[in-house]
Amino acid sequence: MKHIINCLVENQPGVLARIVGLISGRGYNIDTLNVGPTADPTVSNMTIVVPGDAHVMMQVTRQLSKQINVISVTNMTNRRHLNRELILVRVATKDHHVRAELVDLASLFTARIIGVQEDSVIIQMVGNQETVSDFLHLLRTYEIVDISRSGVIAVDRESAKENAEE
């Protein structure tokens, strides 16, 4: 199972390297990692997707919580949350029929054609992990020239009151 972990961390040099080292140093893999600033410029939000069972998750969250520059750690996996990932995919289009099929497929997934070249199109899609995977699975029948993925970002849907009760 893949777990989504949100960490609020101090926006200091070396924090990212220490967290990655902590997770990989214990033999755990990181599927995606996304870091960005918050409303407070001294704090960053880190979203980490780690595969593993409950034991792995418990170990990772405990170790992260012990880090001096980590303000809070939340395992989002079993909480009400929203997650999104951005992908950019360049697909070869040898003829107009393929291009038309890709336009139709993109519209089914609320994706957009953001670039058109003579021999390819670039599609932008934003969605949750499952929807992105489904879209990419359907694109496999075409010639994918290049792909870039942002990694997962997530936000808690539970109210501040619900979080305080835990």
Summary of the structure (lengths in Angstrom):
residues: 166
radius of gyration: 18.8
end to end distance: 23.6
largest distance: 58.3
contacts: 472
relative contact order: 0.19
helix: 32%
strand: 39%
